[in-house]
Amino acid sequence: MTVLVFGGSSQVGRFLLPRLLASGESIVAVSRYEQHQPADVSWLHGRLPDAVPALPAVSAIISFGPLMHLAEWLAQASLNDGPRVIAISSMSAESKRDSSVPYERDLSRQLRAGEDALASACARHGCNWTVLRPTLIYGAGLDKSLTPIARRALRMRVFPLPAGSGLRQPVHADDIAQAVLAALECPAASGRIFSIGGGERLSARDMFARVRRSLPKSTLPVPLPAWLLQLGRHALPKWRGALDRLDDDLIADNDELQRLLGVRPRPFQPEASTWMASA
């Protein structure tokens, strides 16, 4: 079986490719930038939805890029034998639906529209599809949420600890990779959208505290009380959405993931290496 992977150098792709190779799959990966690792992967240069180099016949397509771009490419691609399609969306499709920030509501709409467009494009090709909606992803040092906070704290030796009672459920990128593989082998996963969160729910306050404790150097903890965060909502419009959600639960129901795919994500136990991008 030849598996086509868009976004093989992404944070989830870095865990997926070795797992695919270990299972004996032949892999063709498409990246916007020149790649050489893993060496057993056939790397192509291209991006969605623009022209992609000529592809061999594939039995599965996995994408970690924008859903709408994948759907647009699928709509005009020449595919044989209806390859299986697995794509990544985000829990932001629901959690930001009613955000007070316009661009976040737009993001939610774009995600849901992308999911619908993907389903329609797959139907035209006779492809079975599965979409995964992860919560906050970590684990490869490439995320744009916790890793920047950790690295900034290491540079400045100060770690802000915002008050926040809302529950969080960070999910490791490798657990998402495992879910992708399980979905490939599970006919019952076809035509489904699975939420996927980590194996532990903890308050936003505790999540940030664990990130601080995982750092290889000591940092000064600086608690940010609720009244200061309230001021920040007005002074920092860019952060208003994130600050508004500190007391909201941003979690996923893993019941279907565990029942159908047998995937049980790990608890949130970051280490110093968690925040360092691998080669």
N, C-alpha and C positions, 0 to 999 in steps of 0.2 A: 504494500500500500504506500502511495506517495501522498504526503500531507503538505499542503501549501499553507504557510504561516505568514500573515501580514503583521509586522511589529515584533519580529523575533528578537530584536534587541531591547524591547521594552522590559519593564520590571517583571511582568509575569512571563514574558517570552524567555527571559534568562533562566527561569526555572523549568519552563516547559520543554525547551529543546533538548536538554540532557535526558529528560524523562522519556521523550519520544525516541531518542536514539537508543536508550537502554531497552526499550520495548521492541527494537528491531525495525522501526519505521524509516522509510526514505523521506528526507525532508528537503523541500525547496522553500527558502525564506526570502521575503522581499523586504528591503530596508531602504530608507531615504539616504542613508550614508553607507560608505564602504565598510564591509564587515569581513572578518576572517575566522571568527570563533563562534561556535565549535567548528573545527576543521572538517568534520564529516557532513556538514550541512552545505547544500548548494545555495550560495547567496546570489541574489539578483538585486539590481539597483532599480528602484521605482517607487512610486507613491500612489495612493488612492486619492481621488478616483481617476487620476490621469493614466496615460498609457503605461501598461506593465509589460515587461519583456515577454516574448513568446513562452508559454508555459507547457509543460508536459501534461498528460492526462493525470488528474488527481482524484483521489477518493475522498478527501476531506479538505475543507478550508477552515482555517482558524484565524480570527482577526482580533487584534487588540487596539485597532484604530477607531476613528469616528464611524459610527454605525451608518450614517447617511452616505458617507463616501463609499463604504463597502456596498451598500444597496445600489448606488449609482453605477459602480463598476460591475456588479453582478447583472444588472439590467441589460448591459450591452456586451457582456463577456460570452465567449463561445465555450460552453461546458458540455462534457459528455457524461452520461451515466448518473446524473444527479448527485454530485458529491455532498457529503454531510457538511453542514455549516455550523460552526460554533463561534459566537461573538460575545464581546464584553460590552456591557452598558454600565450603568451606575445606579446606586440607590438614590442619587440626586434626582432621578426621574420622578420620584415621589416626595423625597424630603424637601425639595426646593420648589415644589409645585405652587405653594402659597407664600413664597418668600416675600418679604417687604422690599427686596431689591429687584428692580426690573430685569437686569441681565441674568439673575439667577432663575427667575421664572422663565425667561427665554431658554436658558439651558435645559430646564426641565422639559419644556415643550419640544426642543430639538431632540432630546434623548428619546422621548416617547414616539415622536414622528419617525426617528431613525429605526426604532424597533418595528414599527408598522411597515415602513418601506422595505426593511430587510425581509420580513415575512412575505410581503407581496412579491419581491424579486425571487425569493426561493420557490414560491409556488409556481412561478412561470417556468422555472427550470426543473421542477419536480424534486427539489432538494429538501430533505429534512433539516430543520434548524433548531438550535437551542441558544438562548441568551442567558448570560449570567449577569446579575446586578450586584456587584460587590459594595460593601461599605468602604470605609477608609482603608486604603491599601498601604502596606509597609513591607519592609523586608529586604529590599534590594538597594537601598540608598538612592533611589531615583524618584521617589514620590515628591509631590509639591506641597505636602501638608506637614508631617512630623519631621522629616529629614531636614528641611530648612531651619526649623526651630532648633533642632539638636545642634546643627553646625553653627548657627549664630550664637548659641549659648557657649559653645566651645571657644569661639573667637573672643567673645566679650567677657566670658567667665561669669555671666549673669543669666539666670533662668527665670523668666516671668512665669508665675503660676496663677492663671486666672481662676477665679471662683466659677464654678459651674457644676450644677447638680444633674444635668442631663446625662443619660447613659450613652456610652460609646462602645463600639464593638469592632476594633481594628482587626483586619483580616490579613494574614501573611500571604504574599504573592505566590509562594509555593503551594499553599492550600488551594488557591484559585487554579493553579496549573494542574493539580490533582483532580479538581472538579472538571476541568476541560477534558482530561483523559477519560474520566468516568463517563462523561456525557457522550463521548465518541462511541463508547461500547454499550450504551444503554438505549435501546429502541424506545423505551417509555419516556425518555427525556425529550423526544421530538415534539416540536411545536409548543415548548414550554419556556417560561421565563422564571429562572430560579434566583431568589435572593441568596446572598452568601455573606455572612459576617463571621467574625472570629469566634473562637470557642469560649469567649468570656465577655460578659458585659460589666463595665465599670464606669464610674462617673468620669466626666471630662476632667475634673480636678485630679482624680487618681491616675488617669491616663497620662497627663502631663508629668505628674510626679514620678511615674515609672520611667518615662523617657529620661528625666533628669538623673535618676539613680543609675541608669544604664550607661551614662557617659563615662569615658575613660579618665576625665579630669574633673576635679571638684568645681562646682559653680555656686554662686550665691543665689539662694532662692529668694525671689521677690514676689510675695503674694499680691495679687491684683484684686482688691475688693469689688463687690458688686457696684458700688456707687461710682468707682473710677471707670469700670467697664461701661456704665451707662453714659458717662461723659464721652468715652471713646466712640460710642455709636454715632454721636453727632460730629465729633472732631475728625473722625477717620471714616468717611463714607465707603471707602474700598473694603473695610472690614466689618461694615454694619451687619451684613448677613450672617457672617460667622459669629459675631458677638451676640446677635439676637438668638442664635441656636444653642448657646452654651447651656441653657436650662432645658433644652428639648432633647428627647430621646431619639438618637439616630442609630437605630438597631435593625437587625434583619431576623426574620423567622427562618431558621435552618431546618425545620422539620422535613420539608419535601426534599431538600438537598441530602439529608441523612437517610431518609426512607428509600428514595429512588437511586441515588448515586453512591450511597455508602460513605460519604465524605464527612469527616468530623474535624473541623478546623481546630488548630491549636489555641491555647490561651495566649494572652498578650504578655510575653516575657522577653522584652527586647534586651539585646546585648550591645556592647560598644560597636561590634562589627555591623550591626543592623543599619547603621547610619552611614556606612562607607560603601560607595558604589563599587561593585566588582568589575574586573577588566572584561 
